[in-house]
Amino acid sequence: MGFVNRMRRMEKLPDMQQAAAFYGTLAGEVVASLLRARLRLLWPGEECEGQTLLGLGHAAPYMRCWRSTAYRCVVGSLHPSAGQVWPPAGRTLSCDATPSALPFPDLSIDRIVLVHALEMTDHARALLREVWRILKDDGRLMVVAPNRTGLWAHLDTNPFGQGQPFSHGQIERLLAASLFRVERRDAALYMPPVFHSRALLRAAWLFESTGRHLIPGLAGVTISEAVKDVYAGVPLRPTIRKRLMVQDAAEHLVSQKAFTPVSHPSTTSDCGVASPDRSSVGNS
């Protein structure tokens, strides 16, 4: 009953506060560990060595994947009420941010992670434009979003059941419209969204390994890795082809080279028909 009461209290919280409360539970810790394992496979720590990483949305539970190797890991909350503190100890590297005006210089971030971000905002395109601005030209973007066909998106007692769920295709089209190109797609969170059963929580890793092969379409989240598509906004020069009709072509030839009929005054009439020789007529 204690767990059920906590979940009921969570339902009354705003979306991002609910996310913070969820990750403070045992179920939230299990979910975060499952997703961190998948994110580490996509972005190994050695690839992020010496780089600046930014997590937007509610990304604090996942940034520890790269904290030990990255030069700097920063967390940006898109909702002031989220209350993210990062890191848990030491100098704070978290801030509040507006989706349409992220407080970072142009081309200053090597890698950006969006978790509980796109589905929680009404300004997804504005957010992605800002992500484009601050991401380096050779930088990489990771988007973690609720899967439209998964079970987690249809249960509002967890943060993945809040906001707008997406399919892989919808994420890809949204990123393409913002001049990003998806290079890798993945999925995670195959355990059922049943939080009060410790037995199911202990079997979470078994669900993760078997679900990937047996029920790939029922994953709780979609994961998309994208890069800047720097040539997508450059239109090609249109090729203009002039179509000539037969009559136009003939007139073109006549205008280029005048046609003058050959005439011989002594043997040709005005109509161009040969006339008989006068001397020969008289002799006859």
C-alpha positions as CSV (number, residue, x, y, z in Angstrom):
1,M,0.0,0.0,0.0
2,G,2.9,2.4,0.7
3,F,4.1,2.1,-2.9
4,V,0.6,2.6,-4.3
5,N,0.1,5.7,-2.2
6,R,3.4,7.1,-3.4
7,M,2.3,6.5,-7.0
8,R,-1.0,8.2,-6.4
9,R,0.8,11.2,-4.9
10,M,3.1,11.3,-8.0
11,E,0.0,11.5,-10.3
12,K,-0.9,14.9,-8.7
13,L,2.5,16.4,-9.4
14,P,3.4,18.4,-12.5
15,D,5.0,16.3,-15.3
16,M,8.7,17.1,-14.6
17,Q,8.3,16.9,-10.8
18,Q,6.7,13.5,-11.4
19,A,9.7,12.4,-13.3
20,A,12.0,13.5,-10.4
21,A,9.8,11.6,-8.0
22,F,9.7,8.5,-10.2
23,Y,13.5,8.2,-10.4
24,G,13.6,8.4,-6.6
25,T,11.8,5.0,-6.4
26,L,13.1,1.5,-6.8
27,A,11.3,1.2,-10.2
28,G,12.9,4.4,-11.3
29,E,16.4,3.2,-10.4
30,V,15.8,0.0,-12.3
31,V,14.6,1.9,-15.4
32,A,17.5,4.3,-15.3
33,S,20.0,1.5,-15.0
34,L,18.5,-0.3,-18.0
35,L,18.6,2.8,-20.2
36,R,22.1,3.8,-19.0
37,A,23.4,0.4,-20.1
38,R,21.9,0.9,-23.6
39,L,23.2,4.5,-23.9
40,R,26.7,3.3,-22.9
41,L,26.7,0.9,-25.8
42,L,25.8,3.7,-28.2
43,W,28.2,6.2,-26.7
44,P,31.1,4.4,-25.0
45,G,32.9,6.5,-22.4
46,E,36.2,6.5,-24.4
47,E,34.4,8.2,-27.3
48,C,33.3,11.1,-25.1
49,E,36.7,11.6,-23.5
50,G,37.5,15.3,-23.2
51,Q,34.2,16.4,-24.7
52,T,31.4,18.6,-23.4
53,L,28.1,16.9,-23.0
54,L,24.7,18.5,-22.3
55,G,21.6,16.7,-21.1
56,L,18.2,18.4,-21.7
57,G,14.8,17.6,-20.2
58,H,15.2,15.3,-17.2
59,A,18.6,13.8,-18.1
60,A,20.4,13.9,-14.7
61,P,19.8,10.1,-14.0
62,Y,21.6,9.3,-17.3
63,M,24.6,11.7,-17.4
64,R,26.6,9.6,-15.0
65,C,27.3,7.4,-18.0
66,W,30.0,9.8,-19.2
67,R,30.8,11.8,-16.1
68,S,34.1,10.0,-15.5
69,T,35.5,10.5,-19.0
70,A,33.9,13.6,-20.4
71,Y,35.5,17.0,-19.9
72,R,32.2,18.5,-18.7
73,C,28.6,17.1,-18.2
74,V,25.9,19.8,-17.9
75,V,22.2,19.3,-17.3
76,G,19.6,21.8,-18.5
77,S,16.0,21.7,-17.1
78,L,13.4,22.8,-19.6
79,H,10.9,23.3,-16.8
80,P,11.8,25.5,-13.8
81,S,9.8,23.2,-11.4
82,A,11.9,20.1,-12.3
83,G,14.3,20.7,-9.5
84,Q,17.3,18.8,-11.0
85,V,20.5,19.0,-9.1
86,W,23.6,17.8,-10.9
87,P,25.9,16.4,-10.0
88,P,24.6,15.1,-6.6
89,A,27.7,16.3,-4.9
90,G,30.2,19.0,-5.7
91,R,30.0,22.1,-7.9
92,T,26.6,22.5,-9.5
93,L,26.5,22.0,-13.3
94,S,22.8,22.3,-13.8
95,C,20.7,25.2,-15.0
96,D,17.2,26.2,-16.1
97,A,16.7,26.7,-19.8
98,T,14.0,27.9,-22.2
99,P,13.4,25.6,-25.3
100,S,13.6,28.6,-27.6
101,A,16.6,30.2,-26.0
102,L,19.2,27.8,-24.6
103,P,21.8,29.6,-22.5
104,F,24.9,28.3,-24.4
105,P,27.1,29.8,-27.1
106,D,27.0,28.7,-30.7
107,L,28.8,25.5,-31.6
108,S,29.9,24.9,-28.0
109,I,28.6,21.4,-27.2
110,D,30.0,18.1,-28.5
111,R,27.1,15.8,-27.7
112,I,23.5,16.5,-26.5
113,V,21.1,14.0,-24.9
114,L,17.4,14.7,-24.9
115,V,15.5,12.6,-22.3
116,H,11.9,13.6,-21.3
117,A,12.4,16.6,-23.5
118,L,10.6,16.4,-26.9
119,E,7.5,14.7,-25.5
120,M,7.2,17.3,-22.7
121,T,7.4,20.5,-24.7
122,D,5.0,22.2,-26.9
123,H,7.8,23.8,-28.9
124,A,9.7,20.8,-30.2
125,R,10.9,22.5,-33.4
126,A,12.1,25.6,-31.5
127,L,14.0,23.3,-29.2
128,L,15.7,21.4,-32.0
129,R,16.6,24.7,-33.7
130,E,18.4,25.7,-30.5
131,V,20.1,22.3,-30.3
132,W,21.3,22.8,-33.9
133,R,22.7,26.2,-33.0
134,I,24.7,25.1,-30.0
135,L,25.9,21.7,-31.3
136,K,29.2,21.6,-33.0
137,D,29.2,20.7,-36.7
138,D,30.7,17.3,-36.0
139,G,28.7,16.8,-32.9
140,R,26.1,14.1,-32.1
141,L,22.5,14.2,-30.8
142,M,20.8,11.4,-28.8
143,V,17.0,11.5,-28.5
144,V,15.3,9.2,-26.0
145,A,11.5,9.4,-26.4
146,P,8.5,7.2,-25.4
147,N,7.6,4.6,-28.0
148,R,4.1,5.1,-29.4
149,T,3.5,1.3,-29.6
150,G,5.0,0.5,-26.3
151,L,3.2,-0.2,-23.0
152,W,4.9,2.5,-21.1
153,A,3.5,5.3,-23.2
154,H,-0.1,4.3,-22.2
155,L,0.4,4.3,-18.4
156,D,0.5,7.8,-16.9
157,T,2.0,6.7,-13.6
158,N,5.5,7.0,-15.1
159,P,7.3,9.9,-16.9
160,F,7.2,8.0,-20.2
161,G,3.4,8.1,-20.1
162,Q,3.4,11.9,-20.1
163,G,3.3,14.1,-23.2
164,Q,3.5,13.1,-26.8
165,P,4.8,9.6,-27.7
166,F,6.6,9.0,-31.0
167,S,7.4,6.2,-33.4
168,H,10.8,5.8,-35.0
169,G,9.5,7.3,-38.2
170,Q,8.0,10.4,-36.5
171,I,11.2,11.1,-34.7
172,E,13.2,10.8,-37.9
173,R,10.8,13.1,-39.8
174,L,10.9,15.7,-37.0
175,L,14.7,15.6,-36.9
176,A,14.9,15.8,-40.7
177,A,12.7,18.9,-40.6
178,S,15.2,20.4,-38.2
179,L,18.2,19.6,-40.4
180,F,19.4,16.5,-38.6
181,R,20.1,13.1,-40.1
182,V,19.4,9.9,-38.1
183,E,22.4,7.5,-38.3
184,R,21.4,4.9,-35.7
185,R,18.1,3.7,-34.2
186,D,17.7,1.6,-31.1
187,A,15.1,0.8,-28.5
188,A,15.0,-0.2,-24.8
189,L,12.8,-0.8,-21.8
190,Y,11.1,-4.1,-22.5
191,M,10.0,-4.9,-18.9
192,P,6.3,-4.3,-18.3
193,P,5.4,-1.1,-16.4
194,V,4.5,-3.0,-13.2
195,F,6.2,-1.2,-10.4
196,H,4.8,-2.8,-7.2
197,S,6.2,-6.3,-7.9
198,R,9.8,-6.7,-6.7
199,A,10.0,-10.0,-8.5
200,L,9.3,-8.3,-11.8
201,L,11.8,-5.6,-11.0
202,R,14.4,-8.2,-10.3
203,A,13.7,-9.9,-13.6
204,A,14.1,-6.6,-15.5
205,W,17.3,-7.6,-17.2
206,L,15.8,-10.9,-18.4
207,F,12.9,-9.0,-19.9
208,E,15.4,-6.6,-21.6
209,S,17.4,-9.4,-23.2
210,T,14.5,-11.6,-24.4
211,G,12.2,-8.7,-25.4
212,R,14.7,-7.3,-27.8
213,H,14.4,-10.5,-29.9
214,L,10.8,-11.5,-29.3
215,I,8.8,-8.3,-29.1
216,P,11.0,-5.5,-30.6
217,G,8.0,-3.3,-31.3
218,L,6.9,-3.1,-27.7
219,A,9.9,-1.4,-26.3
220,G,9.1,1.4,-23.9
221,V,11.4,4.0,-25.5
222,T,12.9,4.7,-28.9
223,I,16.5,5.9,-29.1
224,S,17.7,7.9,-32.1
225,E,21.3,9.1,-32.8
226,A,21.6,11.9,-35.2
227,V,24.1,14.3,-36.7
228,K,23.8,17.7,-38.4
229,D,22.7,17.4,-42.0
230,V,24.7,20.4,-43.1
231,Y,23.8,20.1,-46.8
232,A,20.0,19.6,-46.3
233,G,19.3,23.3,-46.4
234,V,21.4,24.1,-49.5
235,P,19.1,24.0,-52.6
236,L,20.5,22.7,-55.8
237,R,20.7,25.1,-58.8
238,P,17.8,24.4,-61.0
239,T,18.6,23.1,-64.5
240,I,16.8,25.1,-67.2
241,R,16.1,23.2,-70.4
242,K,14.7,25.1,-73.4
243,R,12.3,23.0,-75.4
244,L,12.3,23.8,-79.1
245,M,9.4,22.9,-81.3
246,V,10.0,21.9,-84.9
247,Q,8.7,25.3,-86.2
248,D,10.8,27.2,-83.7
249,A,13.9,25.2,-84.7
250,A,13.2,25.9,-88.4
251,E,12.8,29.7,-87.7
252,H,16.0,29.5,-85.6
253,L,17.9,28.1,-88.6
254,V,16.5,30.6,-91.0
255,S,17.5,33.5,-88.7
256,Q,21.0,32.1,-88.4
257,K,21.6,31.5,-92.1
258,A,19.5,33.4,-94.7
259,F,18.2,31.3,-97.5
260,T,18.8,32.8,-101.0
261,P,17.6,30.8,-104.0
262,V,20.1,30.6,-106.9
263,S,18.9,32.1,-110.1
264,H,20.3,32.6,-113.6
265,P,18.8,35.5,-115.4
266,S,19.3,34.1,-118.8
267,T,17.8,30.7,-118.2
268,T,15.4,31.3,-115.3
269,S,12.1,33.1,-115.2
270,D,10.8,35.2,-112.4
271,C,9.0,32.2,-111.0
272,G,12.2,30.2,-110.9
273,V,11.2,28.0,-113.9
274,A,13.7,27.5,-116.7
275,S,12.8,29.4,-119.9
276,P,13.9,28.3,-123.4
277,D,17.0,29.9,-125.0
278,R,15.8,32.9,-127.2
279,S,18.5,32.3,-129.8
280,S,17.5,28.7,-130.3
281,V,13.9,29.6,-130.8
282,G,14.7,32.2,-133.5
283,N,16.9,29.7,-135.4
284,S,14.1,27.2,-135.4
